[in-house]
Amino acid sequence: MYYLDVHTHQSTTDPAVEAIVSTLVQPTRKELSVASYRSFGIHPCRIEEDGEVQWNVLRQYVEQPSCVAIGEAGLDRLATCSMERQISLFDRQARLAEEVGKPLIIHCVRAWEELIACRKAIRPKQPWLIHGFRGKAPLAGQLLRQGFYLSLGYHFQPEAARLAWPERLFLETDEAAVSIQVVYGRVAEALSIDLQALCDQIQRNSVILRLKNTTFAADYPQ
Ligand SMILES: [Zn+2]
């Protein structure tokens, strides 16, 4: 079976799993681990000062062959950084995703109106995936109508899963201490489908991510 973990912060050695390992861009970070696929982004809760130093580091990272997506980037009502600055940095990262032709992985907490406004302003060609989505059906429906993809983790609302199924659904572990297989099992149960059908459909959905099935070395600017 094929399992895709679309958003995690840990590399996997399980040959049955493909994972997009998310690295938060921080100026002091030196990333040395090996992963097939990575995403790089400035997290709204980790913006340092005006974010300019991180922005310059991010620009270098996105050139790496292992970088398959931008993010997690986003908006978070609980972050200490002002919403204006968050929107500004999110907008830049979303436009960078368009420029380099890669999907955007989004972290959003209680800033849905702002996020939808950003999407309407940018009108992206690249897919926008909301990671760790735990919202209820009305919000899920609104986001799906706007063209977003939803990625669900260990905790999710079954009715949101049913709305995103089949074409707009992705699954992830993020920082949960469970395997992606456990998340697939929970979602298959919520959807009343068998595991193989879920694996097959997510594999079909992954076409939008244009993964190349290659393992890259630790190819980071030092
Ligand atoms: Zn994360």
Residues whose N, C-alpha, C, O or C-beta is under 5 A from the ligand:
A	BS01	ZN	D174
